[in-house]
Amino acid sequence: NVSPLILSKPDLVELPLGDFLMGGIAEDKFVSAVELPRHRVLIRRPFAIARSPVTRAEWRHVMENFPMPDSEISSDLCPIVNVNLNDIHSYLAKISLAHNLSYRLPSEAEWEYACRAGSQTIFSHRNQLKAHDANFLYDESGDSVGQGRVTPIENYPANAYGLFDLLGNVCEWTADTWHPNYESAPDDGSAWIESGKLTHQVIRGGGWDHLPRVLRCSWRDWAPENSRWDNLGFRLALSL
């Protein structure tokens, strides 16, 4: 058990209710079939999402007797990586018990809604991404422009909702089972866990070792649920 007296609550941002078009936009030359069809999603159930990915410090505090999975990273302000879904579910259970709340992973739709922050551009703020906008390694010409490593949270600008590191730094686990396109996807923002590719989970956001094309708001891929990767972390969500 983790004492709530010594564990501060995560910094979550309550998002406004609304609707948005989810998926790849026509102006984006890197859109693939997995990001289509573009479809309207109605966010009608209040929720909050963490301002930043879970950090190494937060992980250590909650998972006191759990070996650190990324000992080669020096800063405790960096996102935790090398954690699989079982690890994350253990974390969610412990932090939920500590605060008497039901923390969870965001759904894929909630994640994109939070990432877009009211925009309908390729990235959160415009149709181009520069090295000072997010942590990624290569530009589209293949030139190295990034730092080549995970960096502490909040080193790059927030989006319009005040959220950091949704694009770049680390990819992020979501609550959805992988489906190869959006045919018959839920339109209410809920996690799509029926059918799909079992044991494979949707990841979002792109990481420190990627190109901008992987940091697009609509980019999506999958990871086996037992994956522990050095560019894959997670952030919390909470139904309100």
Secondary structure as UniProt FT lines:
FT   TURN            4..6
FT   STRAND          12..14
FT   STRAND          18..22
FT   TURN            26..27
FT   TURN            29..30
FT   HELIX           33..35
FT   STRAND          39..43
FT   STRAND          47..50
FT   HELIX           56..62
FT   TURN            64..65
FT   TURN            69..72
FT   TURN            76..77
FT   HELIX           85..99
FT   STRAND          103..104
FT   HELIX           108..116
FT   TURN            117..118
FT   TURN            131..133
FT   TURN            140..141
FT   TURN            153..154
FT   TURN            160..161
FT   STRAND          171..178
FT   TURN            183..184
FT   STRAND          197..204
FT   TURN            208..209
FT   HELIX           212..214
FT   TURN            217..218
FT   STRAND          220..224
FT   TURN            225..226
FT   TURN            230..231
FT   STRAND          232..233
FT   STRAND          237..239
//
